[in-house]
Amino acid sequence: MHDADDVDYDQPIALFPLPSVTLLPHALQPLHIFEPRYRQMVVDAVGDADGADLMQAAPIAMATFAGQRWRTNYAGAPPLRPVVCIGRIVQHQALDDGRHNIVLHGVARARIVRMLEPDGRRLYRMAALEPLERPLAPRPAMRRAREALVTLLSGPRLQRMEPARQLLEWFNRPDVPVHAAVEVAGSALIRDLEVRYRLLSEVDAYRRAGIVRDELVALDRLLGSAEAQHPEEWPRGIGLN
């Protein structure tokens, strides 16, 4: 896998905007690329690389639209939120009709400094970016954060959920740093669009762990509320939702 310290911020980076945050550092995101401008983006990023040569592919930054104006100006250049997640292509399948299936591995948070709009040949937007976290900075051990999250994930209600059991395995792996496990947990658990963007924008690893902790607490409470309703006694068609 790639590392955040591989990113060359002296070069502009291609932008792939979507309505919501889909990629976080250390997480994987499969994408189906079908629009002509983003087909070109993938071809430009990958070049002649395939297989192991994808390590040489150019990065792509996943961006999000600001507000709702993108709905009426999607084909143009709607405004973007400033924080993006830089990703690297780790899997690539070129389809016969020109579409692509790719998997992006998130490697770094960054902020848009300057936009580079399409220039005629290039159909997609690019941007000059700056890192939100210092490259080569030491990562915190976060032992207490690990203990707190492991305790929550080990609870009887959450342990009935397969995603929680999988995340617990991540937090218990000695080869996975806590900050990376927190990112994977946030990617798997958080669906609220604003909370996902807040997680992406947060530069402090302990605060990110706090966001994930709060989501786990809320989920555990929701499961407890569902249990308290005794679903076997509900009239048909009645439920928590």
Backbone as JSON, one array per atom type, in Angstrom:
{
  "sequence": "MHDADDVDYDQPIALFPLPSVTLLPHALQPLHIFEPRYRQMVVDAVGDADGADLMQAAPIAMATFAGQRWRTNYAGAPPLRPVVCIGRIVQHQALDDGRHNIVLHGVARARIVRMLEPDGRRLYRMAALEPLERPLAPRPAMRRAREALVTLLSGPRLQRMEPARQLLEWFNRPDVPVHAAVEVAGSALIRDLEVRYRLLSEVDAYRRAGIVRDELVALDRLLGSAEAQHPEEWPRGIGLN",
  "N": [[0.83, -1.19, 0.0], [0.26, 2.35, -0.37], [1.78, 5.28, 1.12], [1.17, 8.23, 3.08], [3.33, 9.92, 2.91], [4.29, 9.63, 0.38], [3.22, 11.43, -1.38], [3.53, 13.97, -3.78], [3.44, 17.2, -3.33], [4.15, 19.31, -4.85], [3.21, 19.05, -7.35], [0.23, 19.45, -9.32], [-2.9, 17.84, -8.55], [-5.26, 15.48, -9.67], [-8.82, 15.9, -9.45], [-11.63, 14.23, -8.18], [-14.77, 14.8, -7.78], [-17.57, 14.16, -5.63], [-20.97, 13.94, -4.33], [-20.77, 13.43, -1.57], [-18.49, 12.58, 1.14], [-16.51, 9.91, 0.34], [-14.14, 8.62, 0.69], [-11.62, 7.94, 3.05], [-8.46, 8.43, 4.73], [-6.41, 5.51, 4.77], [-8.5, 3.82, 4.21], [-10.36, 1.82, 1.81], [-11.84, 2.33, -1.37], [-14.03, 1.23, -3.72], [-14.71, 2.13, -7.12], [-16.74, 2.92, -9.91], [-16.04, 4.05, -13.01], [-17.38, 6.1, -15.38], [-18.04, 8.48, -16.71], [-16.95, 10.59, -19.43], [-14.95, 12.58, -18.81], [-13.84, 11.63, -16.44], [-13.06, 9.13, -17.14], [-10.92, 9.85, -18.78], [-9.33, 10.98, -16.79], [-8.61, 8.71, -15.24], [-7.17, 7.23, -17.14], [-5.06, 9.03, -17.64], [-3.93, 9.02, -15.09], [-3.13, 6.36, -14.68], [-1.67, 5.67, -16.97], [0.55, 3.65, -18.74], [0.66, 1.78, -16.83], [0.18, -1.3, -15.06], [-0.98, -3.92, -12.87], [1.59, -4.55, -10.57], [2.82, -2.21, -11.3], [1.11, -0.18, -10.73], [1.9, 1.19, -8.53], [3.22, 3.32, -9.48], [1.31, 4.98, -10.45], [-0.43, 8.1, -10.88], [-1.68, 10.21, -8.22], [-5.14, 10.57, -7.13], [-7.49, 12.87, -6.0], [-10.19, 12.68, -3.87], [-12.93, 14.68, -3.79], [-15.55, 16.82, -2.42], [-18.75, 18.24, -3.15], [-19.72, 21.62, -2.49], [-22.48, 22.74, -0.79], [-25.66, 22.82, -2.57], [-25.58, 23.58, -5.2], [-24.32, 22.11, -7.12], [-26.12, 20.35, -8.19], [-27.49, 21.59, -10.26], [-25.43, 22.32, -11.85], [-23.71, 20.29, -12.49], [-22.28, 19.32, -14.71], [-20.58, 21.37, -15.14], [-18.49, 23.51, -13.32], [-18.95, 23.25, -10.35], [-18.8, 24.67, -6.98], [-16.4, 23.43, -4.57], [-15.9, 21.72, -1.46], [-13.26, 22.56, 0.83], [-11.5, 20.57, 1.93], [-9.97, 17.54, 1.06], [-9.53, 14.03, 0.23], [-6.66, 12.41, -0.56], [-6.04, 9.83, -2.82], [-4.71, 6.65, -3.94], [-4.57, 4.59, -6.81], [-5.1, 1.24, -6.42], [-6.16, -1.0, -7.5], [-7.11, -1.8, -10.8], [-9.26, -2.02, -13.53], [-9.73, -2.01, -16.86], [-12.44, -1.61, -18.93], [-14.09, -2.93, -21.88], [-15.68, -1.03, -23.17], [-14.62, 1.42, -22.57], [-15.07, 2.28, -20.01], [-14.07, 2.16, -16.49], [-13.15, 0.13, -13.73], [-12.07, 0.8, -10.56], [-10.08, 0.69, -7.55], [-9.58, 2.8, -4.9], [-7.08, 3.67, -2.59], [-7.05, 5.4, 0.34], [-4.75, 7.91, 1.26], [-3.99, 10.4, 2.37], [-5.01, 13.43, 4.03], [-5.88, 16.59, 2.66], [-5.79, 20.06, 1.67], [-7.47, 22.19, -0.58], [-5.68, 24.52, -2.4], [-5.46, 25.98, -4.75], [-7.45, 26.06, -7.63], [-7.38, 24.28, -10.73], [-8.84, 24.58, -13.6], [-10.51, 22.72, -16.28], [-8.65, 22.54, -19.36], [-9.11, 22.38, -22.07], [-7.71, 20.21, -23.6], [-7.48, 18.63, -21.31], [-10.09, 17.29, -19.54], [-11.01, 17.16, -16.96], [-11.04, 18.5, -13.58], [-8.3, 19.87, -11.72], [-6.11, 20.42, -8.89], [-3.95, 22.48, -6.92], [-2.61, 21.33, -3.95], [-2.31, 21.29, -0.35], [-0.84, 19.59, 2.42], [-2.8, 18.5, 5.23], [-1.82, 17.29, 7.46], [1.4, 16.96, 8.87], [3.84, 15.7, 6.71], [5.83, 12.82, 7.35], [5.62, 13.13, 10.06], [5.66, 11.86, 13.42], [3.4, 9.24, 14.4], [0.83, 9.17, 16.87], [0.74, 6.93, 19.72], [-1.68, 6.25, 21.05], [-2.86, 4.55, 23.02], [-4.81, 4.55, 25.08], [-7.04, 5.36, 23.65], [-7.33, 3.19, 21.96], [-7.96, 1.2, 23.85], [-10.43, 2.17, 24.83], [-12.06, 2.09, 22.53], [-11.93, -0.61, 21.84], [-13.21, -1.69, 24.07], [-15.83, -0.71, 23.7], [-16.49, -1.89, 21.2], [-16.46, -4.5, 21.95], [-18.74, -4.92, 23.37], [-21.85, -6.57, 24.22], [-24.08, -6.02, 22.55], [-23.05, -4.73, 20.21], [-21.35, -6.72, 19.37], [-22.96, -8.51, 18.14], [-23.1, -7.69, 15.6], [-21.7, -8.11, 12.46], [-19.91, -6.23, 11.1], [-18.89, -4.82, 13.34], [-17.54, -6.83, 14.7], [-15.53, -7.37, 12.85], [-14.17, -4.93, 12.85], [-13.23, -4.93, 15.46], [-11.31, -6.9, 15.3], [-9.44, -5.53, 13.73], [-8.61, -3.49, 15.51], [-7.37, -5.04, 17.41], [-5.18, -6.04, 16.18], [-1.7, -6.19, 16.26], [-0.08, -5.12, 14.3], [-1.42, -3.05, 13.13], [-1.62, 0.34, 13.26], [-3.17, 2.46, 15.74], [-4.3, 4.88, 14.85], [-4.76, 4.34, 12.18], [-6.62, 2.24, 12.31], [-8.75, 3.61, 13.44], [-9.48, 5.3, 11.33], [-10.37, 3.41, 9.44], [-12.5, 2.35, 10.86], [-14.16, 4.62, 11.05], [-14.75, 4.97, 8.33], [-16.24, 2.67, 7.86], [-18.39, 2.84, 9.65], [-19.64, 5.4, 9.79], [-22.23, 7.15, 8.39], [-23.58, 9.54, 8.18], [-23.47, 12.51, 6.36], [-22.32, 15.0, 7.08], [-20.91, 14.36, 9.39], [-19.05, 12.57, 8.39], [-17.56, 14.31, 6.76], [-16.58, 15.99, 8.73], [-14.94, 14.2, 10.1], [-13.04, 13.7, 8.11], [-11.95, 16.25, 7.89], [-10.76, 16.72, 10.33], [-7.75, 17.21, 11.98], [-6.54, 16.28, 14.24], [-5.62, 13.3, 15.71], [-6.62, 12.16, 18.05], [-9.05, 13.49, 18.43], [-10.37, 12.54, 16.2], [-10.63, 9.87, 16.92], [-12.4, 10.29, 19.01], [-14.69, 11.1, 17.62], [-15.36, 8.73, 16.29], [-15.76, 7.11, 18.52], [-18.05, 8.36, 19.64], [-19.92, 7.76, 17.66], [-20.05, 4.99, 17.9], [-21.07, 4.74, 20.49], [-23.59, 5.92, 20.11], [-24.67, 4.11, 18.27], [-24.73, 1.77, 19.81], [-26.59, 2.52, 21.75], [-28.84, 2.84, 20.14], [-29.25, 0.21, 19.31], [-29.84, -0.84, 21.8], [-32.26, 0.47, 22.36], [-33.83, -0.64, 20.39], [-33.9, -3.3, 21.21], [-35.31, -3.0, 23.59], [-37.85, -2.65, 22.75], [-38.99, -5.09, 22.31], [-39.31, -6.81, 19.8], [-40.69, -9.12, 19.07], [-43.19, -8.74, 19.99], [-44.32, -6.76, 18.49], [-46.96, -5.38, 16.49], [-47.67, -6.59, 13.21], [-45.69, -5.09, 10.7], [-44.89, -2.91, 12.18], [-42.18, -1.09, 13.51], [-38.9, -0.02, 14.69], [-38.14, 1.94, 12.9]],
  "CA": [[0.0, 0.0, 0.0], [0.96, 3.63, -0.4], [1.86, 6.03, 2.37], [0.91, 9.66, 2.9], [4.57, 10.62, 2.62], [4.62, 9.47, -1.03], [2.53, 12.43, -2.2], [4.32, 15.12, -4.21], [2.54, 18.35, -3.31], [4.6, 20.31, -5.81], [2.5, 18.8, -8.59], [-1.23, 19.47, -9.18], [-3.49, 16.52, -8.41], [-6.59, 15.36, -10.26], [-9.93, 15.91, -8.5], [-12.83, 13.47, -8.52], [-15.76, 15.23, -6.78], [-18.85, 13.46, -5.46], [-21.81, 14.69, -3.39], [-20.42, 13.2, -0.16], [-17.18, 11.98, 1.38], [-16.52, 8.46, 0.17], [-12.81, 8.07, 0.96], [-10.85, 8.43, 4.19], [-7.13, 7.81, 4.76], [-6.28, 4.11, 5.18], [-9.66, 3.04, 3.78], [-10.43, 1.46, 0.4], [-13.11, 2.7, -1.98], [-14.22, 0.83, -5.13], [-15.4, 3.15, -7.92], [-17.01, 2.62, -11.31], [-15.78, 5.3, -13.71], [-18.07, 6.01, -16.66], [-18.1, 9.77, -17.41], [-15.77, 10.79, -20.27], [-13.88, 13.35, -18.17], [-13.17, 10.84, -15.41], [-12.32, 8.08, -17.87], [-9.64, 10.46, -19.14], [-8.58, 11.14, -15.55], [-8.02, 7.42, -14.87], [-6.14, 6.91, -18.15], [-3.9, 9.89, -17.38], [-3.29, 8.61, -13.83], [-2.53, 5.03, -14.77], [-0.72, 5.59, -18.08], [0.74, 2.28, -19.21], [0.89, 0.91, -15.67], [-0.78, -2.33, -14.68], [-0.45, -4.8, -11.83], [2.48, -3.94, -9.58], [3.22, -0.89, -11.75], [0.19, 0.83, -10.22], [2.61, 1.99, -7.54], [3.7, 4.52, -10.17], [0.18, 5.75, -10.94], [-0.59, 9.42, -10.26], [-2.76, 10.23, -7.23], [-6.43, 11.19, -7.42], [-8.06, 13.39, -4.76], [-11.65, 12.63, -3.77], [-13.45, 15.95, -3.27], [-17.0, 16.86, -2.23], [-19.38, 19.48, -3.56], [-20.16, 22.55, -1.44], [-23.86, 23.14, -0.99], [-26.49, 22.07, -3.51], [-25.52, 24.13, -6.56], [-23.8, 21.11, -8.05], [-27.24, 19.63, -8.82], [-27.85, 22.27, -11.51], [-24.21, 22.67, -12.59], [-22.81, 19.15, -12.33], [-21.4, 19.2, -15.87], [-19.67, 22.51, -15.17], [-17.46, 23.58, -12.28], [-19.57, 23.68, -9.09], [-17.82, 24.86, -5.9], [-16.02, 22.25, -3.8], [-15.42, 21.92, -0.09], [-11.8, 22.71, 0.74], [-10.71, 19.41, 2.37], [-10.1, 16.37, 0.18], [-8.71, 12.87, 0.6], [-5.83, 11.94, -1.68], [-6.0, 8.38, -2.93], [-3.9, 6.01, -4.96], [-5.23, 3.44, -7.42], [-4.45, -0.03, -6.07], [-6.71, -1.99, -8.44], [-7.61, -1.14, -12.01], [-9.78, -2.88, -14.6], [-10.22, -1.26, -18.0], [-13.5, -2.34, -19.6], [-14.02, -2.82, -23.34], [-16.4, 0.15, -23.67], [-13.95, 2.63, -22.14], [-15.26, 2.52, -18.59], [-13.03, 1.6, -15.63], [-13.39, -0.2, -12.32], [-10.84, 1.03, -9.8], [-10.14, 0.77, -6.09], [-8.68, 3.83, -4.38], [-6.61, 3.56, -1.21], [-6.83, 6.73, 0.88], [-3.41, 8.05, 1.84], [-3.69, 11.66, 3.06], [-5.9, 14.58, 4.01], [-5.24, 17.77, 2.08], [-6.65, 21.22, 1.47], [-7.33, 22.83, -1.89], [-5.05, 25.83, -2.37], [-5.75, 26.67, -6.01], [-8.09, 25.2, -8.62], [-6.96, 24.31, -12.13], [-10.02, 24.15, -14.34], [-10.19, 22.05, -17.55], [-7.9, 23.44, -20.24], [-9.31, 22.05, -23.49], [-7.36, 18.8, -23.73], [-7.84, 17.98, -20.06], [-11.53, 17.47, -19.31], [-11.32, 17.11, -15.53], [-10.44, 19.55, -12.76], [-7.15, 19.54, -10.88], [-5.88, 21.45, -7.87], [-2.76, 22.49, -6.07], [-3.04, 20.93, -2.62], [-1.35, 21.29, 0.74], [-1.23, 18.55, 3.39], [-3.34, 18.92, 6.52], [-0.97, 16.71, 8.49], [2.8, 17.09, 8.46], [4.49, 14.48, 6.25], [6.91, 12.25, 8.17], [5.4, 13.37, 11.49], [5.39, 10.61, 14.15], [2.0, 8.98, 14.73], [0.68, 8.89, 18.31], [0.45, 5.53, 20.08], [-3.12, 6.24, 21.28], [-3.21, 3.3, 23.71], [-6.09, 4.7, 25.77], [-8.09, 5.39, 22.64], [-7.53, 1.81, 21.53], [-8.67, 0.48, 24.92], [-11.82, 2.62, 24.89], [-12.8, 1.61, 21.37], [-12.04, -2.07, 21.96], [-14.25, -1.96, 25.06], [-17.13, -0.48, 23.06], [-16.73, -2.89, 20.16], [-16.6, -5.82, 22.59], [-20.01, -4.99, 24.07], [-22.7, -7.66, 23.74], [-24.95, -5.63, 21.44], [-22.27, -4.51, 19.0], [-20.73, -7.97, 18.94], [-23.9, -9.24, 17.29], [-22.98, -7.13, 14.26], [-20.49, -8.57, 11.8], [-18.91, -5.16, 10.91], [-18.23, -4.51, 14.61], [-16.57, -7.91, 14.98], [-14.38, -7.19, 11.96], [-13.4, -3.78, 13.33], [-12.53, -5.34, 16.67], [-10.09, -7.6, 14.86], [-8.48, -4.51, 13.31], [-8.04, -2.82, 16.69], [-6.58, -6.0, 18.18], [-3.99, -6.46, 15.42], [-0.54, -5.38, 16.68], [0.57, -4.5, 13.16], [-2.25, -1.95, 12.63], [-1.6, 1.48, 14.18], [-4.51, 2.85, 16.19], [-4.85, 5.95, 14.01], [-5.25, 3.73, 10.94], [-7.84, 1.49, 12.64], [-9.8, 4.61, 13.64], [-9.93, 5.74, 10.01], [-11.13, 2.32, 8.84], [-13.76, 2.28, 11.6], [-14.98, 5.73, 10.62], [-15.23, 4.71, 6.98], [-17.22, 1.59, 7.89], [-19.53, 3.1, 10.54], [-20.29, 6.72, 9.72], [-22.98, 7.4, 7.16], [-24.01, 10.92, 8.15], [-22.57, 13.2, 5.45], [-21.58, 16.05, 7.76], [-19.97, 13.74, 10.32], [-17.94, 12.04, 7.58], [-16.69, 15.41, 6.36], [-15.88, 16.45, 9.95], [-13.86, 13.24, 10.35], [-12.0, 13.95, 7.12], [-11.33, 17.55, 8.12], [-10.12, 16.79, 11.64], [-6.32, 16.89, 11.89], [-6.08, 15.68, 15.49], [-5.98, 11.88, 15.72], [-7.43, 11.85, 19.24], [-10.41, 13.96, 18.18], [-10.97, 11.59, 15.26], [-11.04, 8.71, 17.72], [-13.58, 10.69, 19.74], [-15.83, 11.07, 16.7], [-15.73, 7.31, 16.1], [-16.32, 6.65, 19.8], [-19.41, 8.86, 19.77], [-20.77, 7.0, 16.74], [-20.25, 3.66, 18.48], [-21.98, 4.89, 21.63], [-24.93, 6.15, 19.57], [-25.15, 2.86, 17.68], [-25.04, 0.84, 20.89], [-27.84, 2.98, 22.34], [-29.91, 2.54, 19.2], [-29.52, -1.22, 19.42], [-30.5, -1.06, 23.08], [-33.64, 0.92, 22.22], [-34.54, -1.63, 19.57], [-34.13, -4.48, 22.05], [-36.31, -2.69, 24.62], [-39.19, -2.64, 22.17], [-39.48, -6.46, 22.21], [-39.85, -6.91, 18.45], [-41.6, -10.25, 18.9], [-44.54, -8.32, 20.41], [-44.81, -5.71, 17.62], [-47.92, -5.71, 15.42], [-47.0, -6.74, 11.91], [-45.47, -3.85, 9.98], [-44.46, -1.84, 13.08], [-40.81, -1.27, 13.93], [-38.21, 1.15, 15.2], [-38.09, 2.98, 11.88]],
  "C": [[0.88, 1.26, 0.0], [0.96, 4.27, 0.98], [1.65, 7.5, 2.07], [2.18, 10.4, 2.49], [5.04, 10.44, 1.18], [4.11, 10.6, -1.9], [3.47, 13.6, -2.5], [3.39, 16.32, -4.32], [3.01, 19.47, -4.22], [3.89, 20.17, -7.15], [0.99, 18.89, -8.36], [-1.78, 18.05, -9.21], [-4.91, 16.53, -8.96], [-7.66, 15.29, -9.17], [-11.08, 15.07, -9.05], [-13.89, 13.82, -7.48], [-17.02, 14.38, -6.8], [-19.68, 14.24, -4.44], [-21.42, 14.53, -1.93], [-19.04, 12.57, -0.07], [-17.3, 10.47, 1.23], [-15.19, 7.83, 0.59], [-12.21, 8.75, 2.18], [-9.47, 7.79, 4.15], [-7.19, 6.41, 5.35], [-7.46, 3.23, 4.76], [-9.56, 2.77, 2.28], [-11.8, 1.81, -0.14], [-13.16, 2.2, -3.43], [-15.05, 1.87, -5.87], [-15.58, 2.63, -9.34], [-16.96, 3.93, -12.08], [-16.39, 5.21, -15.11], [-18.16, 7.34, -17.4], [-16.83, 9.99, -18.22], [-14.63, 11.53, -19.59], [-13.13, 12.51, -17.13], [-12.55, 9.57, -15.99], [-10.95, 8.61, -18.25], [-8.75, 10.6, -17.91], [-7.88, 9.83, -15.17], [-6.92, 7.04, -15.85], [-4.89, 7.74, -17.91], [-3.17, 9.45, -16.11], [-2.52, 7.32, -13.99], [-1.46, 4.97, -15.85], [-0.65, 4.18, -18.6], [0.89, 1.3, -18.06], [-0.2, -0.13, -15.55], [-0.14, -3.19, -13.61], [0.39, -4.04, -10.83], [2.89, -2.53, -9.97], [2.26, 0.2, -11.3], [0.82, 1.68, -9.13], [3.1, 3.3, -8.16], [2.55, 5.39, -10.67], [0.08, 7.08, -10.19], [-1.74, 9.38, -9.26], [-4.03, 10.88, -7.77], [-7.01, 11.64, -6.08], [-9.59, 13.34, -4.84], [-12.13, 13.9, -3.08], [-14.96, 15.83, -3.08], [-17.53, 18.23, -2.62], [-19.79, 20.31, -2.33], [-21.58, 22.99, -1.74], [-24.57, 22.28, -2.02], [-26.42, 22.59, -4.94], [-25.02, 23.13, -7.58], [-24.93, 20.4, -8.8], [-27.64, 20.27, -10.15], [-26.63, 22.61, -12.35], [-23.21, 21.53, -12.55], [-21.82, 19.04, -13.49], [-20.38, 20.33, -15.95], [-18.61, 22.42, -14.1], [-18.08, 24.06, -10.98], [-18.53, 23.81, -7.99], [-17.62, 23.58, -5.1], [-15.68, 22.65, -2.38], [-13.9, 21.84, -0.09], [-10.99, 21.45, 1.07], [-11.03, 18.2, 1.49], [-9.3, 15.21, 0.77], [-7.97, 12.4, -0.64], [-5.8, 10.42, -1.66], [-5.07, 7.91, -4.03], [-4.66, 4.81, -5.51], [-4.45, 2.18, -7.08], [-5.01, -1.19, -6.87], [-7.29, -1.24, -9.62], [-8.03, -2.19, -13.03], [-10.34, -1.98, -15.68], [-11.24, -2.12, -18.74], [-13.49, -2.04, -21.1], [-14.68, -1.55, -23.87], [-15.8, 1.46, -23.18], [-14.16, 2.99, -20.69], [-14.14, 1.83, -17.8], [-13.63, 1.21, -14.28], [-12.06, -0.02, -11.6], [-11.12, 0.89, -8.31], [-9.11, 1.8, -5.66], [-8.35, 3.51, -2.93], [-6.34, 4.98, -0.7], [-5.49, 6.84, 1.56], [-3.21, 9.34, 2.63], [-4.85, 12.63, 2.96], [-5.15, 15.77, 3.41], [-6.28, 18.86, 1.91], [-6.38, 21.8, 0.08], [-6.76, 24.24, -1.71], [-5.44, 26.65, -3.6], [-6.34, 25.66, -6.99], [-7.44, 25.38, -9.99], [-8.1, 23.72, -12.95], [-9.6, 23.45, -15.64], [-9.6, 23.04, -18.56], [-8.09, 23.15, -21.72], [-8.98, 20.59, -23.73], [-7.79, 18.05, -22.48], [-9.28, 18.32, -19.71], [-11.89, 17.59, -17.84], [-10.58, 18.22, -14.79], [-9.25, 18.99, -11.98], [-7.01, 20.65, -9.85], [-4.48, 21.34, -7.31], [-3.24, 22.26, -4.64], [-1.92, 21.14, -1.6], [-1.79, 20.27, 1.78], [-1.83, 19.17, 4.65], [-2.52, 18.39, 7.68], [0.46, 16.7, 7.98], [3.34, 15.75, 7.97], [5.65, 14.11, 7.16], [6.74, 12.53, 9.66], [5.13, 12.04, 12.19], [3.92, 10.47, 14.49], [1.88, 8.65, 16.21], [0.32, 7.44, 18.57], [-1.03, 5.32, 20.36], [-3.59, 4.96, 21.99], [-4.55, 3.41, 24.42], [-7.25, 4.72, 24.79], [-8.38, 3.98, 22.15], [-8.34, 1.05, 22.59], [-10.15, 0.86, 24.96], [-12.64, 2.08, 23.72], [-12.95, 0.1, 21.38], [-13.13, -2.43, 22.96], [-15.64, -1.78, 24.45], [-17.45, -1.56, 22.04], [-16.94, -4.28, 20.74], [-17.94, -5.98, 23.31], [-20.95, -6.01, 23.44], [-23.59, -7.27, 22.57], [-24.16, -5.46, 20.15], [-21.65, -5.8, 18.48], [-21.69, -8.86, 18.14], [-23.87, -8.75, 15.85], [-21.65, -7.54, 13.64], [-19.48, -7.44, 11.56], [-18.18, -4.8, 12.2], [-17.21, -5.58, 14.97], [-15.33, -7.77, 14.11], [-13.51, -6.01, 12.42], [-12.63, -4.11, 14.59], [-11.25, -6.09, 16.33], [-9.02, -6.6, 14.42], [-7.81, -3.86, 14.52], [-7.17, -3.75, 17.5], [-5.33, -6.47, 17.43], [-2.8, -5.59, 15.81], [0.14, -4.65, 15.53], [-0.23, -3.34, 12.58], [-2.19, -0.8, 13.63], [-3.02, 1.92, 14.53], [-5.1, 3.91, 15.27], [-5.4, 5.4, 12.71], [-6.55, 2.96, 11.2], [-9.01, 2.45, 12.86], [-10.36, 5.07, 12.3], [-10.8, 4.66, 9.35], [-12.49, 2.2, 9.53], [-14.69, 3.42, 11.19], [-15.57, 5.52, 9.24], [-16.35, 3.68, 6.98], [-18.5, 1.99, 8.61], [-20.32, 4.34, 10.21], [-20.93, 6.92, 8.37], [-23.47, 8.84, 7.05], [-22.99, 11.76, 7.37], [-21.72, 14.25, 6.16], [-20.56, 15.46, 8.74], [-18.79, 13.17, 9.55], [-17.0, 13.16, 7.16], [-15.93, 15.96, 7.57], [-14.73, 15.52, 10.28], [-12.72, 13.46, 9.37], [-11.24, 15.23, 7.43], [-10.52, 17.63, 9.41], [-8.66, 16.33, 11.55], [-5.8, 16.21, 13.14], [-6.56, 14.24, 15.59], [-6.84, 11.51, 16.92], [-8.87, 12.33, 19.06], [-11.11, 13.05, 17.17], [-11.43, 10.34, 15.99], [-12.29, 9.04, 18.53], [-14.83, 10.69, 18.87], [-16.3, 9.63, 16.49], [-16.33, 6.75, 17.37], [-17.77, 7.08, 19.95], [-20.37, 8.11, 18.85], [-21.05, 5.6, 17.29], [-21.21, 3.71, 19.66], [-23.42, 5.07, 21.13], [-25.51, 4.87, 18.96], [-25.53, 1.86, 18.75], [-26.36, 1.22, 21.56], [-29.03, 2.67, 21.43], [-30.28, 1.06, 19.25], [-30.22, -1.55, 20.72], [-31.97, -0.65, 23.03], [-34.46, -0.08, 21.42], [-34.85, -2.87, 20.4], [-35.25, -4.23, 23.05], [-37.73, -2.71, 24.06], [-39.78, -4.04, 21.99], [-40.12, -6.71, 20.84], [-40.82, -8.07, 18.26], [-43.04, -9.89, 19.27], [-45.12, -7.24, 19.48], [-45.95, -6.22, 16.73], [-47.19, -5.78, 14.1], [-46.91, -5.38, 11.21], [-45.02, -2.7, 10.86], [-43.05, -2.12, 13.54], [-40.19, 0.03, 14.38], [-38.19, 2.28, 14.18], [-39.46, 3.54, 11.55]]
}
